[in-house]
């Protein structure tokens, strides 16, 4: 795991966006794994700016999102399909027909199996963008999620519900279940890129990065991933014990040489 600490949220976002744009630049037909949430809004805005400045096209890309609320159709303003279209997909030149979000309606078990197969048929996800929830979840893999889990419907943890409820115009309308990629699905991605900002994430970030692997914190599964990059601002990294070593690695590993001035 590469742990990169930046001075502030803006520089963390800029570096994460650069890695995403460089992925598409180096492989125009990339399969992108996308995420939602407050942290991602700034990242997507920066990706759009960087891609435009560098003339990077998403026309040959495909994308798969991590999760969706159960019971919400894509035209619902609280759905993650609506979020993705609003914040990114309609603002780049990707073909919306090549963008996938887990099924919120219909025969969900059947649609989840189809979702997994679509990822396989696309050749697998080249880079999966991730955030981390206050319970330590990746996607909606709340505590007790198996590290071998696949795309499925789950009941959300109380902490996750409380974190996300304010995002709904009518908080009482927030569903208590969601459809999510499994931990195993995420671990199949060729590369995982996590962005964490803000002091409120400091404790869970330290537990995820330096603590033991446990199904109570699904993000800890990433400790076993062969290519995982975690970018944090100083506030989110404040409780990590090995901050100096993280900085030393970033400054001295040749693979990060072109990113020193980002």
Secondary structure by P-SEA (a helix, b strand, c coil): cbbbbcccaaaaaaaaaaaaaaaaaaccccbbbbbbcccaaaaaaaaaaaaaaacccccccccccccccccccccccccaaaaaaaccccccccccccccccccccaaaaaaaaaaaaaaaaccccccccccccccccccccccccccccbbbbbbcaaaaaacccccccccccccbbbbbcaaaaaaccbbbbbbbcccaaaaaaaaacccccccccccccccccbbbbbbcccccccccaaaaaaaaaaccccccccccc
